[in-house]
Amino acid sequence: MSSENKKSKDSTTTSTNVSINVSQIVDAANENVTKLVNESSKVQPQYAQAISNLQQEYIDALRNAIQRTFSVQRQLLASNSNFNNFIVPEAAAPYVQGLVKQSDDITNNFISVADINNQLTINALNVARENVKNFSRTVEAAAEYNSNMAQSWMTSIPSFQQQFTTNKY
């Protein structure tokens, strides 16, 4: 085999190897990124559960602290002879009832505000989820468009090459 034929054969092989290597690089990158996403998706339920458990533990601890605090106050009042027989005078009764009513109203208003805030937060999370779905559909459409454009471009190249080789100036 002549050295020119050998060089020509080697350059063809090298050219093919380069395209295979580029394809292998793209495939490996795709596979590795997919692995990373898959691994993070495996842990997501555990994170969600851990956060939920922490929130529940916090709520239980807060509830327990409130109950214990008021229990201690009741014990102090019951054991103290000064407070044991304390009666609110009739003249002060409307003010005490008003204070209790205002306390109830404020508590109900806080609950109402919390309910509204919770609903707004849930709605915002649902909207964010829909935006992620829209993003995914947009990526799919863009990928399909780019694929079609690349395919069209690749089918046009031979006709352009033929025009340039047959139309010599």
C-alpha positions in Angstrom: 0.0 0.0 0.0 1.4 3.4 -0.9 2.0 6.0 1.8 -0.6 8.3 0.2 -3.3 5.7 0.4 -2.3 4.8 3.9 -2.5 8.6 5.0 -5.8 8.9 3.2 -7.2 5.8 5.0 -5.8 7.0 8.4 -7.4 10.5 8.0 -10.7 8.9 7.2 -10.5 6.7 10.2 -9.4 9.6 12.4 -12.4 11.7 11.1 -14.8 8.9 11.9 -13.3 8.4 15.3 -13.6 12.1 16.1 -17.3 12.0 15.2 -17.8 8.9 17.3 -15.9 10.4 20.2 -18.0 13.6 20.1 -21.1 11.4 20.1 -19.8 9.4 23.0 -19.0 12.6 24.9 -22.6 13.9 24.3 -24.0 10.5 25.3 -21.8 10.3 28.4 -22.8 13.9 29.4 -26.5 13.1 28.9 -26.2 9.9 30.9 -24.3 11.6 33.8 -26.6 14.5 34.1 -29.6 12.1 34.0 -27.9 10.1 36.8 -27.5 13.2 38.9 -31.2 14.2 38.5 -32.3 10.6 39.2 -30.2 10.4 42.4 -31.6 13.7 43.6 -35.1 12.6 42.9 -34.6 9.5 45.0 -33.7 11.6 48.1 -36.5 14.3 47.6 -39.2 12.2 49.4 -36.9 11.8 52.3 -36.2 15.5 52.5 -39.9 16.2 52.3 -40.6 13.7 55.1 -37.8 15.0 57.2 -39.1 18.6 56.9 -42.6 17.4 57.7 -41.4 15.5 60.7 -39.5 18.6 61.9 -42.6 20.8 61.5 -44.7 18.3 63.4 -42.2 18.0 66.2 -42.1 21.8 66.4 -45.9 22.0 66.6 -46.0 19.3 69.3 -43.2 21.0 71.3 -45.1 24.4 71.1 -48.4 22.8 72.1 -46.7 21.1 75.0 -44.9 24.3 76.1 -48.3 26.2 76.1 -50.1 23.4 78.1 -47.2 23.2 80.6 -47.0 27.0 81.1 -50.7 27.3 81.8 -50.7 24.3 84.0 -48.0 25.8 86.1 -49.9 29.1 86.3 -53.1 27.3 87.4 -51.0 25.5 90.1 -49.6 28.8 91.3 -53.0 30.4 91.5 -54.5 27.3 93.3 -51.7 27.1 95.8 -51.6 30.8 96.6 -54.2 31.7 99.2 -54.3 35.3 98.0 -55.6 34.2 94.6 -57.6 31.2 95.8 -60.7 33.3 96.8 -60.2 36.1 94.4 -63.4 37.2 92.8 -63.7 39.8 90.1 -65.9 42.7 91.3 -69.2 43.2 89.6 -68.2 46.6 88.3 -65.1 45.1 86.6 -67.0 42.2 85.1 -68.0 44.0 81.8 -64.3 45.0 81.3 -63.1 41.4 81.9 -65.8 40.1 79.5 -64.8 42.7 76.9 -61.1 41.7 77.4 -62.0 38.0 76.8 -64.1 38.9 73.8 -61.3 41.0 72.3 -58.9 38.2 72.9 -61.2 35.8 71.2 -61.7 38.2 68.2 -57.9 38.8 67.9 -57.3 35.0 67.9 -60.0 34.5 65.3 -58.5 37.3 63.2 -55.1 35.7 63.4 -56.5 32.4 62.4 -58.3 34.0 59.4 -55.1 35.8 58.3 -53.2 32.5 58.6 -55.8 30.7 56.6 -55.6 33.3 53.8 -51.8 33.3 53.9 -51.8 29.5 53.7 -54.1 29.5 50.8 -52.1 32.2 49.0 -48.9 30.2 49.6 -50.5 27.0 48.3 -51.8 28.8 45.2 -48.3 30.3 44.6 -46.8 26.8 44.8 -49.4 25.5 42.4 -48.7 28.3 40.0 -44.9 27.7 40.3 -45.6 24.0 39.5 -47.6 25.0 36.4 -44.7 27.2 35.3 -42.3 24.3 35.6 -44.7 22.2 33.5 -44.9 25.1 30.9 -41.1 25.3 31.0 -40.8 21.6 30.3 -43.3 21.9 27.3 -41.3 24.9 26.0 -38.1 23.0 26.1 -39.7 20.1 24.3 -41.1 22.4 21.6 -37.7 24.2 21.2 -35.9 20.9 21.0 -38.3 19.7 18.3 -38.0 23.0 16.4 -34.1 22.9 16.6 -34.1 19.2 15.6 -36.4 19.9 12.6 -34.2 22.9 11.6 -31.0 20.9 11.9 -32.6 18.1 9.8 -33.7 20.6 7.2 -30.3 22.2 7.1 -28.6 18.8 6.8 -30.8 17.8 3.9 -30.1 21.1 2.2 -26.3 20.9 2.3 -25.9 18.4 -0.5 -28.0 20.6 -2.9 -26.0 23.7 -2.0 -22.7 21.8 -2.5 -23.9 20.5 -5.8 -24.8 24.0 -7.0 -21.4 25.4 -6.1 -19.6 22.5 -7.7 -21.6 22.7 -11.0 -21.8 26.5 -11.3 -18.1 27.4 -11.7 -17.4 31.0 -12.4 
